[in-house]
């Protein structure tokens, strides 16, 4: 915060933050490479610090005998406490590293601007990105990304995301012991997890920095797009009722909570003065196909913009967009949409 208050006194660049100039792109790319490298190094050091002391001082990490009745259990208390301490230290170091990376992106883009009416809000959004906090504000507009998804599917979805890092390491150890048999030394199988933890750390940091970059570019990108849409259809009573249905459809495509979609929804609701106490049907495509062709083209732009504004386009989203094209709703091909998304992620703006 002290750094940001000092940065407010510096002159602002003439270009808008949602279009990165070559200097900004180069520094952001260098920041990402450095941050990801240090995050991967932390993963490697974590594994080394966990196992090397156990090999060097095995007596210190012996299992502790605990007796219950006539049975004695040998519990690795010291090893577990040592591992928890290492995890605590590594997480704090990663958070600090991510904060430094996010601050560098904010510095080069000089975002948020001092004259922005939502300065404090943008600042909090970037802090949440650095701390990997999810934004569920979209729920207050009656839009649920998990609409029509069964409860058991949602449970499995979250469970897989929580356990995937641990499963990766266990799978590698199992394969080494399976194919190397008695030649698979304990030291080899233990230390073989270093690249896995390094990769997961780097991937997590990449997600944080990517989200921070999106949160820098998205607000003004959304504002420009919504203003243009309002100038064209602000008073059209056929277009307005379909806006929230389109946003609900985008949320179902994403199946996740994200800040950019929340900001897009909030801006549209405010600019078009929409009522949010209506019940959404979830049948957007069927309703849109009965609208005039001009309205359908603008709704198509809204769908494509909503899918891309968070900077991510998954394989599932591509498949569902192909289904929309097969229903004669989309005129954009999947390749065109992917190209537009890549240009947006490279800081060239989101032009739909």
Phi and psi in degrees as GROMACS dihedral restraints (atoms count N, CA, C in turn):
[ dihedral_restraints ]
;  ai    aj    ak    al  type     phi  dphi    fc
    3     4     5     6     1   -62.2    20    10
    4     5     6     7     1   -42.2    20    10
    6     7     8     9     1   -60.1    20    10
    7     8     9    10     1   -44.4    20    10
    9    10    11    12     1   -66.2    20    10
   10    11    12    13     1   -38.9    20    10
   12    13    14    15     1   -63.3    20    10
   13    14    15    16     1   -36.3    20    10
   15    16    17    18     1   -69.5    20    10
   16    17    18    19     1   -36.3    20    10
   18    19    20    21     1   -67.3    20    10
   19    20    21    22     1   -20.7    20    10
   21    22    23    24     1   -66.7    20    10
   22    23    24    25     1   -21.6    20    10
   24    25    26    27     1   -81.4    20    10
   25    26    27    28     1   -11.9    20    10
   27    28    29    30     1   -81.6    20    10
   28    29    30    31     1   150.0    20    10
   30    31    32    33     1   -65.7    20    10
   31    32    33    34     1   141.8    20    10
   33    34    35    36     1   -84.5    20    10
   34    35    36    37     1   148.6    20    10
   36    37    38    39     1   -69.1    20    10
   37    38    39    40     1   158.6    20    10
   39    40    41    42     1   -78.7    20    10
   40    41    42    43     1   -22.9    20    10
   42    43    44    45     1   -85.1    20    10
   43    44    45    46     1   161.7    20    10
   45    46    47    48     1   -82.8    20    10
   46    47    48    49     1   149.4    20    10
   48    49    50    51     1   -70.8    20    10
   49    50    51    52     1   -14.9    20    10
   51    52    53    54     1   -84.8    20    10
   52    53    54    55     1    -3.6    20    10
   54    55    56    57     1  -123.4    20    10
   55    56    57    58     1   112.4    20    10
   57    58    59    60     1   -85.8    20    10
   58    59    60    61     1   134.2    20    10
   60    61    62    63     1   -82.4    20    10
   61    62    63    64     1   170.9    20    10
   63    64    65    66     1   -57.5    20    10
   64    65    66    67     1   -36.6    20    10
   66    67    68    69     1   -66.7    20    10
   67    68    69    70     1   -45.1    20    10
   69    70    71    72     1   -61.9    20    10
   70    71    72    73     1   -44.5    20    10
   72    73    74    75     1   -61.0    20    10
   73    74    75    76     1   -42.4    20    10
   75    76    77    78     1   -65.9    20    10
   76    77    78    79     1   -44.0    20    10
   78    79    80    81     1   -69.3    20    10
   79    80    81    82     1   -38.9    20    10
   81    82    83    84     1   -64.8    20    10
   82    83    84    85     1   -40.7    20    10
   84    85    86    87     1   -63.7    20    10
   85    86    87    88     1   -41.8    20    10
   87    88    89    90     1   -65.8    20    10
   88    89    90    91     1   -38.8    20    10
   90    91    92    93     1   -62.0    20    10
   91    92    93    94     1   -42.7    20    10
   93    94    95    96     1   -63.8    20    10
   94    95    96    97     1   -44.3    20    10
   96    97    98    99     1   -61.6    20    10
   97    98    99   100     1   -45.5    20    10
   99   100   101   102     1   -64.7    20    10
  100   101   102   103     1   -44.9    20    10
  102   103   104   105     1   -64.6    20    10
  103   104   105   106     1   -44.8    20    10
  105   106   107   108     1   -64.8    20    10
  106   107   108   109     1   -38.0    20    10
  108   109   110   111     1   -64.7    20    10
  109   110   111   112     1   -44.1    20    10
  111   112   113   114     1   -67.5    20    10
  112   113   114   115     1   -36.9    20    10
  114   115   116   117     1   -64.5    20    10
  115   116   117   118     1   -42.0    20    10
  117   118   119   120     1   -64.2    20    10
  118   119   120   121     1   -39.6    20    10
  120   121   122   123     1   -62.7    20    10
  121   122   123   124     1   -37.9    20    10
  123   124   125   126     1   -62.7    20    10
  124   125   126   127     1   -38.0    20    10
  126   127   128   129     1   -63.8    20    10
  127   128   129   130     1   -41.6    20    10
  129   130   131   132     1   -66.8    20    10
  130   131   132   133     1   -44.7    20    10
  132   133   134   135     1   -63.2    20    10
  133   134   135   136     1   -35.6    20    10
  135   136   137   138     1   -60.3    20    10
  136   137   138   139     1   -44.1    20    10
  138   139   140   141     1   -66.7    20    10
  139   140   141   142     1   -43.8    20    10
  141   142   143   144     1   -61.8    20    10
  142   143   144   145     1   -44.7    20    10
  144   145   146   147     1   -69.6    20    10
  145   146   147   148     1   -23.1    20    10
  147   148   149   150     1   -76.0    20    10
  148   149   150   151     1   -41.9    20    10
  150   151   152   153     1   -99.6    20    10
  151   152   153   154     1   -35.3    20    10
  153   154   155   156     1   -60.2    20    10
  154   155   156   157     1   -44.1    20    10
  156   157   158   159     1   -60.6    20    10
  157   158   159   160     1   -31.8    20    10
  159   160   161   162     1   -68.7    20    10
  160   161   162   163     1   -33.1    20    10
  162   163   164   165     1   -76.9    20    10
  163   164   165   166     1   -34.6    20    10
  165   166   167   168     1   -77.3    20    10
  166   167   168   169     1   -43.3    20    10
  168   169   170   171     1  -124.3    20    10
  169   170   171   172     1    71.1    20    10
  171   172   173   174     1   -61.8    20    10
  172   173   174   175     1   -30.6    20    10
  174   175   176   177     1   -64.6    20    10
  175   176   177   178     1   -30.4    20    10
  177   178   179   180     1   -71.1    20    10
  178   179   180   181     1   -24.6    20    10
  180   181   182   183     1  -109.8    20    10
  181   182   183   184     1    24.5    20    10
  183   184   185   186     1   -68.0    20    10
  184   185   186   187     1   152.0    20    10
  186   187   188   189     1   -67.4    20    10
  187   188   189   190     1   143.7    20    10
  189   190   191   192     1   -91.8    20    10
  190   191   192   193     1   123.1    20    10
  192   193   194   195     1   -74.6    20    10
  193   194   195   196     1   127.9    20    10
  195   196   197   198     1  -124.7    20    10
  196   197   198   199     1   124.9    20    10
  198   199   200   201     1  -102.9    20    10
  199   200   201   202     1   127.1    20    10
  201   202   203   204     1  -121.5    20    10
  202   203   204   205     1   107.6    20    10
  204   205   206   207     1    66.4    20    10
  205   206   207   208     1  -123.7    20    10
  207   208   209   210     1   -96.7    20    10
  208   209   210   211     1     3.4    20    10
  210   211   212   213     1  -111.3    20    10
  211   212   213   214     1   137.2    20    10
  213   214   215   216     1  -109.0    20    10
  214   215   216   217     1   126.3    20    10
  216   217   218   219     1  -109.5    20    10
  217   218   219   220     1   140.1    20    10
  219   220   221   222     1  -105.4    20    10
  220   221   222   223     1   109.9    20    10
  222   223   224   225     1  -110.3    20    10
  223   224   225   226     1   131.0    20    10
  225   226   227   228     1   -78.3    20    10
  226   227   228   229     1    66.7    20    10
  228   229   230   231     1   -66.3    20    10
  229   230   231   232     1   -48.6    20    10
  231   232   233   234     1   -62.2    20    10
  232   233   234   235     1   -44.7    20    10
  234   235   236   237     1   -62.1    20    10
  235   236   237   238     1   -42.2    20    10
  237   238   239   240     1   -65.2    20    10
  238   239   240   241     1   -45.4    20    10
  240   241   242   243     1   -63.6    20    10
  241   242   243   244     1   -39.6    20    10
  243   244   245   246     1   -64.4    20    10
  244   245   246   247     1   -41.8    20    10
  246   247   248   249     1   -64.3    20    10
  247   248   249   250     1   -41.1    20    10
  249   250   251   252     1   -63.2    20    10
  250   251   252   253     1   -39.4    20    10
  252   253   254   255     1   -62.6    20    10
  253   254   255   256     1   -43.2    20    10
  255   256   257   258     1   -64.0    20    10
  256   257   258   259     1   -42.1    20    10
  258   259   260   261     1   -62.1    20    10
  259   260   261   262     1   -43.2    20    10
  261   262   263   264     1   -60.3    20    10
  262   263   264   265     1   -45.4    20    10
  264   265   266   267     1   -65.4    20    10
  265   266   267   268     1   -43.5    20    10
  267   268   269   270     1   -65.0    20    10
  268   269   270   271     1   -41.6    20    10
  270   271   272   273     1   -62.4    20    10
  271   272   273   274     1   -43.0    20    10
  273   274   275   276     1   -65.3    20    10
  274   275   276   277     1   -38.3    20    10
  276   277   278   279     1   -65.6    20    10
  277   278   279   280     1   -40.1    20    10
  279   280   281   282     1   -65.7    20    10
  280   281   282   283     1   -41.2    20    10
  282   283   284   285     1   -62.1    20    10
  283   284   285   286     1   -44.6    20    10
  285   286   287   288     1   -61.5    20    10
  286   287   288   289     1   -40.5    20    10
  288   289   290   291     1   -64.4    20    10
  289   290   291   292     1   -42.6    20    10
  291   292   293   294     1   -64.5    20    10
  292   293   294   295     1   -39.3    20    10
  294   295   296   297     1   -61.9    20    10
  295   296   297   298     1   -40.5    20    10
  297   298   299   300     1   -63.9    20    10
  298   299   300   301     1   -42.0    20    10
  300   301   302   303     1   -63.9    20    10
  301   302   303   304     1   -43.0    20    10
  303   304   305   306     1   -64.1    20    10
  304   305   306   307     1   -40.1    20    10
  306   307   308   309     1   -62.6    20    10
  307   308   309   310     1   -37.7    20    10
  309   310   311   312     1   -64.3    20    10
  310   311   312   313     1   -40.1    20    10
  312   313   314   315     1   -65.4    20    10
  313   314   315   316     1   -41.5    20    10
  315   316   317   318     1   -63.6    20    10
  316   317   318   319     1   -37.3    20    10
  318   319   320   321     1   -65.3    20    10
  319   320   321   322     1   -48.3    20    10
  321   322   323   324     1   -70.0    20    10
  322   323   324   325     1   -31.6    20    10
  324   325   326   327     1   -89.4    20    10
  325   326   327   328     1    -7.4    20    10
  327   328   329   330     1    46.8    20    10
  328   329   330   331     1    56.0    20    10
  330   331   332   333     1  -126.0    20    10
  331   332   333   334     1   138.2    20    10
  333   334   335   336     1   -80.3    20    10
  334   335   336   337     1   155.6    20    10
  336   337   338   339     1   -74.6    20    10
  337   338   339   340     1   146.2    20    10
  339   340   341   342     1   -63.6    20    10
  340   341   342   343     1   -31.2    20    10
  342   343   344   345     1   -87.7    20    10
  343   344   345   346     1    -0.4    20    10
  345   346   347   348     1   -71.9    20    10
  346   347   348   349     1   129.9    20    10
  348   349   350   351     1   -64.9    20    10
  349   350   351   352     1   -23.2    20    10
  351   352   353   354     1  -107.1    20    10
  352   353   354   355     1    34.4    20    10
  354   355   356   357     1   -54.8    20    10
  355   356   357   358     1   -53.9    20    10
  357   358   359   360     1   -62.0    20    10
  358   359   360   361     1   -36.4    20    10
  360   361   362   363     1   -67.8    20    10
  361   362   363   364     1   -43.7    20    10
  363   364   365   366     1   -62.3    20    10
  364   365   366   367     1   -38.6    20    10
  366   367   368   369     1   -63.0    20    10
  367   368   369   370     1   -43.8    20    10
  369   370   371   372     1   -66.1    20    10
  370   371   372   373     1   -36.3    20    10
  372   373   374   375     1   -63.0    20    10
  373   374   375   376     1   -40.7    20    10
  375   376   377   378     1   -69.2    20    10
  376   377   378   379     1   -37.1    20    10
  378   379   380   381     1   -63.0    20    10
  379   380   381   382     1   -41.1    20    10
  381   382   383   384     1   -64.3    20    10
  382   383   384   385     1   -36.0    20    10
  384   385   386   387     1   -64.3    20    10
  385   386   387   388     1   -42.3    20    10
  387   388   389   390     1   -65.4    20    10
  388   389   390   391     1   -31.5    20    10
  390   391   392   393     1   -95.1    20    10
  391   392   393   394     1     7.2    20    10
  393   394   395   396     1    57.7    20    10
  394   395   396   397     1    40.8    20    10
  396   397   398   399     1   -89.8    20    10
  397   398   399   400     1   136.1    20    10
  399   400   401   402     1   -82.2    20    10
  400   401   402   403     1   149.1    20    10
  402   403   404   405     1  -108.4    20    10
  403   404   405   406     1   116.1    20    10
  405   406   407   408     1  -111.5    20    10
  406   407   408   409     1    21.0    20    10
  408   409   410   411     1   -61.9    20    10
  409   410   411   412     1   -21.5    20    10
  411   412   413   414     1   -65.6    20    10
  412   413   414   415     1   -20.4    20    10
  414   415   416   417     1   -62.7    20    10
  415   416   417   418     1   -27.5    20    10
  417   418   419   420     1   -74.1    20    10
  418   419   420   421     1    -7.7    20    10
  420   421   422   423     1   -95.8    20    10
  421   422   423   424     1     7.3    20    10
  423   424   425   426     1    79.5    20    10
  424   425   426   427     1    10.9    20    10
  426   427   428   429     1  -102.3    20    10
  427   428   429   430     1   127.6    20    10
  429   430   431   432     1  -124.5    20    10
  430   431   432   433     1   115.4    20    10
  432   433   434   435     1   -61.2    20    10
  433   434   435   436     1   -20.7    20    10
  435   436   437   438     1  -102.4    20    10
  436   437   438   439     1    20.4    20    10
  438   439   440   441     1   -59.9    20    10
  439   440   441   442     1   135.3    20    10
  441   442   443   444     1    72.1    20    10
  442   443   444   445     1     3.0    20    10
  444   445   446   447     1   -91.9    20    10
  445   446   447   448     1   130.9    20    10
  447   448   449   450     1   -65.0    20    10
  448   449   450   451     1   150.1    20    10
  450   451   452   453     1   -60.1    20    10
  451   452   453   454     1   -39.9    20    10
  453   454   455   456     1   -65.5    20    10
  454   455   456   457     1   -33.2    20    10
  456   457   458   459     1   -66.4    20    10
  457   458   459   460     1   -38.4    20    10
  459   460   461   462     1   -65.0    20    10
  460   461   462   463     1   -41.5    20    10
  462   463   464   465     1   -61.5    20    10
  463   464   465   466     1   -46.4    20    10
  465   466   467   468     1   -63.9    20    10
  466   467   468   469     1   -38.3    20    10
  468   469   470   471     1   -58.0    20    10
  469   470   471   472     1   -49.3    20    10
  471   472   473   474     1   -68.1    20    10
  472   473   474   475     1   -38.4    20    10
  474   475   476   477     1   -62.5    20    10
  475   476   477   478     1   -42.2    20    10
  477   478   479   480     1   -65.5    20    10
  478   479   480   481     1   -38.3    20    10
  480   481   482   483     1   -67.8    20    10
  481   482   483   484     1   -31.7    20    10
  483   484   485   486     1   -75.9    20    10
  484   485   486   487     1   -36.6    20    10
  486   487   488   489     1   -98.1    20    10
  487   488   489   490     1    -3.6    20    10
  489   490   491   492     1   -64.1    20    10
  490   491   492   493     1   -34.6    20    10
  492   493   494   495     1   -66.6    20    10
  493   494   495   496     1   -45.8    20    10
  495   496   497   498     1   -66.8    20    10
  496   497   498   499     1   -38.1    20    10
  498   499   500   501     1   -64.9    20    10
  499   500   501   502     1   -35.7    20    10
  501   502   503   504     1   -60.4    20    10
  502   503   504   505     1   -46.9    20    10
  504   505   506   507     1   -66.9    20    10
  505   506   507   508     1   -42.8    20    10
  507   508   509   510     1   -63.7    20    10
  508   509   510   511     1   -38.4    20    10
  510   511   512   513     1   -64.1    20    10
  511   512   513   514     1   -42.6    20    10
  513   514   515   516     1   -63.3    20    10
  514   515   516   517     1   -43.8    20    10
  516   517   518   519     1   -61.1    20    10
  517   518   519   520     1   -41.7    20    10
  519   520   521   522     1   -62.6    20    10
  520   521   522   523     1   -44.1    20    10
  522   523   524   525     1   -64.8    20    10
  523   524   525   526     1   -39.7    20    10
  525   526   527   528     1   -63.2    20    10
  526   527   528   529     1   -44.6    20    10
  528   529   530   531     1   -68.7    20    10
  529   530   531   532     1   -30.9    20    10
  531   532   533   534     1   -69.7    20    10
  532   533   534   535     1   -44.1    20    10
  534   535   536   537     1   -93.6    20    10
  535   536   537   538     1   -21.4    20    10
  537   538   539   540     1  -101.5    20    10
  538   539   540   541     1   -15.2    20    10
  540   541   542   543     1    57.6    20    10
  541   542   543   544     1  -129.5    20    10
  543   544   545   546     1   -71.0    20    10
  544   545   546   547     1   -13.3    20    10
  546   547   548   549     1   -80.8    20    10
  547   548   549   550     1    -9.6    20    10
  549   550   551   552     1   -79.6    20    10
  550   551   552   553     1    92.1    20    10
  552   553   554   555     1   -67.2    20    10
  553   554   555   556     1   152.1    20    10
  555   556   557   558     1   -61.0    20    10
  556   557   558   559     1   -41.1    20    10
  558   559   560   561     1   -61.4    20    10
  559   560   561   562     1   -38.6    20    10
  561   562   563   564     1   -66.2    20    10
  562   563   564   565     1   -47.0    20    10
  564   565   566   567     1   -67.6    20    10
  565   566   567   568     1   -35.0    20    10
  567   568   569   570     1   -67.8    20    10
  568   569   570   571     1   -47.8    20    10
  570   571   572   573     1   -78.5    20    10
  571   572   573   574     1   -12.0    20    10
  573   574   575   576     1   -67.5    20    10
  574   575   576   577     1   -16.2    20    10
  576   577   578   579     1   -76.7    20    10
  577   578   579   580     1    -6.5    20    10
  579   580   581   582     1   -57.5    20    10
  580   581   582   583     1   -50.1    20    10
  582   583   584   585     1   -63.9    20    10
  583   584   585   586     1   -29.2    20    10
  585   586   587   588     1   -68.4    20    10
  586   587   588   589     1   -48.7    20    10
  588   589   590   591     1   -65.1    20    10
  589   590   591   592     1   -35.9    20    10
  591   592   593   594     1   -63.1    20    10
  592   593   594   595     1   -42.6    20    10
  594   595   596   597     1   -66.3    20    10
  595   596   597   598     1   -42.0    20    10
  597   598   599   600     1   -66.7    20    10
  598   599   600   601     1   -38.6    20    10
  600   601   602   603     1   -62.8    20    10
  601   602   603   604     1   -45.9    20    10
  603   604   605   606     1   -63.7    20    10
  604   605   606   607     1   -40.2    20    10
  606   607   608   609     1   -65.0    20    10
  607   608   609   610     1   -41.5    20    10
  609   610   611   612     1   -63.4    20    10
  610   611   612   613     1   -43.0    20    10
  612   613   614   615     1   -66.5    20    10
  613   614   615   616     1   -37.1    20    10
  615   616   617   618     1   -61.7    20    10
  616   617   618   619     1   -42.0    20    10
  618   619   620   621     1   -60.9    20    10
  619   620   621   622     1   -41.1    20    10
  621   622   623   624     1   -64.5    20    10
  622   623   624   625     1   -48.7    20    10
  624   625   626   627     1   -67.5    20    10
  625   626   627   628     1   -36.9    20    10
  627   628   629   630     1   -64.3    20    10
  628   629   630   631     1   -43.7    20    10
  630   631   632   633     1   -63.5    20    10
  631   632   633   634     1   -39.2    20    10
  633   634   635   636     1   -62.9    20    10
  634   635   636   637     1   -42.9    20    10
  636   637   638   639     1   -62.8    20    10
  637   638   639   640     1   -41.0    20    10
  639   640   641   642     1   -63.4    20    10
  640   641   642   643     1   -40.7    20    10
  642   643   644   645     1   -70.2    20    10
  643   644   645   646     1   -19.7    20    10
  645   646   647   648     1   -78.0    20    10
  646   647   648   649     1   -42.9    20    10
  648   649   650   651     1   -83.6    20    10
  649   650   651   652     1   -31.1    20    10
  651   652   653   654     1   -65.2    20    10
  652   653   654   655     1   -44.2    20    10
  654   655   656   657     1   -55.7    20    10
  655   656   657   658     1   -51.5    20    10
  657   658   659   660     1   -73.7    20    10
  658   659   660   661     1   -31.1    20    10
  660   661   662   663     1   -60.6    20    10
  661   662   663   664     1   -46.2    20    10
  663   664   665   666     1   -64.7    20    10
  664   665   666   667     1   -42.9    20    10
  666   667   668   669     1   -60.4    20    10
  667   668   669   670     1   -45.0    20    10
  669   670   671   672     1   -63.2    20    10
  670   671   672   673     1   -43.4    20    10
  672   673   674   675     1   -66.0    20    10
  673   674   675   676     1   -45.7    20    10
  675   676   677   678     1   -65.8    20    10
  676   677   678   679     1   -39.8    20    10
  678   679   680   681     1   -61.7    20    10
  679   680   681   682     1   -41.5    20    10
  681   682   683   684     1   -64.4    20    10
  682   683   684   685     1   -41.8    20    10
  684   685   686   687     1   -65.8    20    10
  685   686   687   688     1   -38.8    20    10
  687   688   689   690     1   -69.2    20    10
  688   689   690   691     1   -38.8    20    10
  690   691   692   693     1   -59.5    20    10
  691   692   693   694     1   -31.2    20    10
  693   694   695   696     1   -88.0    20    10
  694   695   696   697     1   -39.3    20    10
  696   697   698   699     1  -129.1    20    10
  697   698   699   700     1    18.4    20    10
  699   700   701   702     1   -59.3    20    10
  700   701   702   703     1   -31.0    20    10
  702   703   704   705     1  -109.0    20    10
  703   704   705   706     1     9.4    20    10
  705   706   707   708     1   -87.9    20    10
  706   707   708   709     1   118.1    20    10
  708   709   710   711     1   -80.2    20    10
  709   710   711   712     1    -8.8    20    10
  711   712   713   714     1   -85.4    20    10
  712   713   714   715     1   -31.3    20    10
  714   715   716   717     1   -81.7    20    10
  715   716   717   718     1   -43.2    20    10
  717   718   719   720     1   -56.6    20    10
  718   719   720   721     1   -45.7    20    10
  720   721   722   723     1   -65.0    20    10
  721   722   723   724     1   -19.7    20    10
  723   724   725   726     1   -90.0    20    10
  724   725   726   727     1    -5.6    20    10
  726   727   728   729     1   -64.9    20    10
  727   728   729   730     1   -52.0    20    10
  729   730   731   732     1   -65.7    20    10
  730   731   732   733     1   -33.9    20    10
  732   733   734   735     1   -63.7    20    10
  733   734   735   736     1   -39.5    20    10
  735   736   737   738     1   -65.5    20    10
  736   737   738   739     1   -42.1    20    10
  738   739   740   741     1   -65.6    20    10
  739   740   741   742     1   -37.8    20    10
  741   742   743   744     1   -62.6    20    10
  742   743   744   745     1   -39.8    20    10
  744   745   746   747     1   -65.0    20    10
  745   746   747   748     1   -41.3    20    10
  747   748   749   750     1   -62.2    20    10
  748   749   750   751     1   -41.7    20    10
  750   751   752   753     1   -62.3    20    10
  751   752   753   754     1   -38.6    20    10
  753   754   755   756     1   -67.4    20    10
  754   755   756   757     1   -37.6    20    10
  756   757   758   759     1   -61.1    20    10
  757   758   759   760     1   -40.1    20    10
  759   760   761   762     1   -77.1    20    10
  760   761   762   763     1   -38.1    20    10
  762   763   764   765     1    53.3    20    10
  763   764   765   766     1    39.5    20    10
  765   766   767   768     1  -162.2    20    10
  766   767   768   769     1   158.9    20    10
  768   769   770   771     1   -89.2    20    10
  769   770   771   772     1   130.8    20    10
  771   772   773   774     1  -146.4    20    10
  772   773   774   775     1   151.6    20    10
  774   775   776   777     1   -65.4    20    10
  775   776   777   778     1   -40.3    20    10
  777   778   779   780     1   -63.4    20    10
  778   779   780   781     1   -41.7    20    10
  780   781   782   783     1   -68.3    20    10
  781   782   783   784     1   -37.8    20    10
  783   784   785   786     1   -60.7    20    10
  784   785   786   787     1   -44.7    20    10
  786   787   788   789     1   -66.0    20    10
  787   788   789   790     1   -39.0    20    10
  789   790   791   792     1   -62.6    20    10
  790   791   792   793     1   -44.7    20    10
  792   793   794   795     1   -63.3    20    10
  793   794   795   796     1   -45.9    20    10
  795   796   797   798     1   -63.0    20    10
  796   797   798   799     1   -41.7    20    10
  798   799   800   801     1   -66.0    20    10
  799   800   801   802     1   -41.0    20    10
  801   802   803   804     1   -66.4    20    10
  802   803   804   805     1   -43.4    20    10
  804   805   806   807     1   -61.0    20    10
  805   806   807   808     1   -42.2    20    10
  807   808   809   810     1   -71.6    20    10
  808   809   810   811     1   -43.4    20    10
  810   811   812   813     1   -71.3    20    10
  811   812   813   814     1   -38.0    20    10
  813   814   815   816     1   -94.9    20    10
  814   815   816   817     1    -0.1    20    10
  816   817   818   819     1    53.8    20    10
  817   818   819   820     1    54.1    20    10
  819   820   821   822     1   -86.3    20    10
  820   821   822   823     1   148.3    20    10
  822   823   824   825     1   -85.0    20    10
  823   824   825   826     1   129.9    20    10
  825   826   827   828     1  -103.5    20    10
  826   827   828   829     1     5.6    20    10
  828   829   830   831     1   -95.1    20    10
  829   830   831   832     1    15.5    20    10
  831   832   833   834     1   -87.5    20    10
  832   833   834   835     1   156.5    20    10
  834   835   836   837     1   -92.9    20    10
  835   836   837   838     1   122.1    20    10
  837   838   839   840     1   -84.6    20    10
  838   839   840   841     1   141.5    20    10
  840   841   842   843     1   -86.8    20    10
  841   842   843   844     1   -29.9    20    10
  843   844   845   846     1    81.4    20    10
  844   845   846   847     1     7.9    20    10
  846   847   848   849     1  -113.5    20    10
  847   848   849   850     1    56.0    20    10
  849   850   851   852     1   -64.4    20    10
  850   851   852   853     1   -45.5    20    10
  852   853   854   855     1   -61.2    20    10
  853   854   855   856     1   -44.8    20    10
  855   856   857   858     1   -60.6    20    10
  856   857   858   859     1   -39.9    20    10
  858   859   860   861     1   -71.1    20    10
  859   860   861   862     1   -39.7    20    10
  861   862   863   864     1   -67.2    20    10
  862   863   864   865     1   -33.4    20    10
  864   865   866   867     1   -66.3    20    10
  865   866   867   868     1   -18.8    20    10
  867   868   869   870     1   -92.3    20    10
  868   869   870   871     1    -2.2    20    10
  870   871   872   873     1   -84.6    20    10
  871   872   873   874     1   159.2    20    10
  873   874   875   876     1   -58.3    20    10
  874   875   876   877     1   155.6    20    10
  876   877   878   879     1   -61.2    20    10
  877   878   879   880     1   -36.1    20    10
  879   880   881   882     1   -64.9    20    10
  880   881   882   883     1   -40.8    20    10
  882   883   884   885     1   -68.1    20    10
  883   884   885   886     1   -38.9    20    10
  885   886   887   888     1   -61.1    20    10
  886   887   888   889     1   -38.9    20    10
  888   889   890   891     1   -66.3    20    10
  889   890   891   892     1   -38.5    20    10
  891   892   893   894     1   -70.5    20    10
  892   893   894   895     1   -37.2    20    10
  894   895   896   897     1   -65.4    20    10
  895   896   897   898     1   -35.0    20    10
  897   898   899   900     1   -62.3    20    10
  898   899   900   901     1   -44.4    20    10
  900   901   902   903     1   -60.2    20    10
  901   902   903   904     1   -40.9    20    10
  903   904   905   906     1   -63.9    20    10
  904   905   906   907     1   -41.5    20    10
  906   907   908   909     1   -63.4    20    10
  907   908   909   910     1   -48.9    20    10
  909   910   911   912     1   -63.1    20    10
  910   911   912   913     1   -43.9    20    10
  912   913   914   915     1   -61.9    20    10
  913   914   915   916     1   -45.4    20    10
  915   916   917   918     1   -63.7    20    10
  916   917   918   919     1   -34.7    20    10
  918   919   920   921     1   -70.2    20    10
  919   920   921   922     1   -35.3    20    10
  921   922   923   924     1   -94.4    20    10
  922   923   924   925     1   -18.5    20    10
  924   925   926   927     1   -66.6    20    10
  925   926   927   928     1   -20.7    20    10
  927   928   929   930     1   -86.9    20    10
  928   929   930   931     1     1.6    20    10
  930   931   932   933     1    78.8    20    10
  931   932   933   934     1    12.7    20    10
  933   934   935   936     1  -131.1    20    10
  934   935   936   937     1   141.9    20    10
  936   937   938   939     1  -142.3    20    10
  937   938   939   940     1   100.2    20    10
  939   940   941   942     1   -82.2    20    10
  940   941   942   943     1   170.1    20    10
  942   943   944   945     1   -63.6    20    10
  943   944   945   946     1   -38.7    20    10
  945   946   947   948     1   -64.8    20    10
  946   947   948   949     1   -41.1    20    10
  948   949   950   951     1   -63.3    20    10
  949   950   951   952     1   -40.6    20    10
  951   952   953   954     1   -61.1    20    10
  952   953   954   955     1   -42.6    20    10
  954   955   956   957     1   -63.3    20    10
  955   956   957   958     1   -41.2    20    10
  957   958   959   960     1   -70.7    20    10
  958   959   960   961     1   -31.8    20    10
  960   961   962   963     1   -68.4    20    10
  961   962   963   964     1   -34.7    20    10
  963   964   965   966     1   -63.9    20    10
  964   965   966   967     1   -37.3    20    10
  966   967   968   969     1   -64.2    20    10
  967   968   969   970     1   -39.2    20    10
  969   970   971   972     1   -62.7    20    10
  970   971   972   973     1   -39.3    20    10
  972   973   974   975     1   -66.8    20    10
  973   974   975   976     1   -37.8    20    10
  975   976   977   978     1   -66.0    20    10
  976   977   978   979     1   -23.1    20    10
  978   979   980   981     1   -89.2    20    10
  979   980   981   982     1     8.1    20    10
  981   982   983   984     1    65.5    20    10
  982   983   984   985     1    26.4    20    10
  984   985   986   987     1   -93.5    20    10
  985   986   987   988     1   -41.4    20    10
  987   988   989   990     1   -92.3    20    10
  988   989   990   991     1   137.2    20    10
  990   991   992   993     1  -100.9    20    10
  991   992   993   994     1   -20.7    20    10
  993   994   995   996     1   -73.9    20    10
  994   995   996   997     1   137.3    20    10
  996   997   998   999     1   -82.9    20    10
  997   998   999  1000     1   163.6    20    10
  999  1000  1001  1002     1   -61.6    20    10
 1000  1001  1002  1003     1   -36.6    20    10
 1002  1003  1004  1005     1   -65.9    20    10
 1003  1004  1005  1006     1   -40.0    20    10
 1005  1006  1007  1008     1   -64.9    20    10
 1006  1007  1008  1009     1   -42.8    20    10
 1008  1009  1010  1011     1   -63.2    20    10
 1009  1010  1011  1012     1   -41.8    20    10
 1011  1012  1013  1014     1   -64.5    20    10
 1012  1013  1014  1015     1   -39.2    20    10
 1014  1015  1016  1017     1   -64.3    20    10
 1015  1016  1017  1018     1   -42.4    20    10
 1017  1018  1019  1020     1   -61.7    20    10
 1018  1019  1020  1021     1   -42.3    20    10
 1020  1021  1022  1023     1   -63.9    20    10
 1021  1022  1023  1024     1   -39.1    20    10
 1023  1024  1025  1026     1   -65.4    20    10
 1024  1025  1026  1027     1   -40.3    20    10
 1026  1027  1028  1029     1   -64.5    20    10
 1027  1028  1029  1030     1   -38.3    20    10
 1029  1030  1031  1032     1   -63.5    20    10
 1030  1031  1032  1033     1   -44.5    20    10
 1032  1033  1034  1035     1   -66.3    20    10
 1033  1034  1035  1036     1   -25.4    20    10
 1035  1036  1037  1038     1   -86.2    20    10
 1036  1037  1038  1039     1     3.6    20    10
 1038  1039  1040  1041     1    84.9    20    10
 1039  1040  1041  1042     1    22.7    20    10
 1041  1042  1043  1044     1   -99.9    20    10
 1042  1043  1044  1045     1     9.3    20    10
 1044  1045  1046  1047     1    92.4    20    10
 1045  1046  1047  1048     1   162.0    20    10
 1047  1048  1049  1050     1  -113.0    20    10
 1048  1049  1050  1051     1    97.6    20    10
 1050  1051  1052  1053     1  -108.8    20    10
 1051  1052  1053  1054     1   102.8    20    10
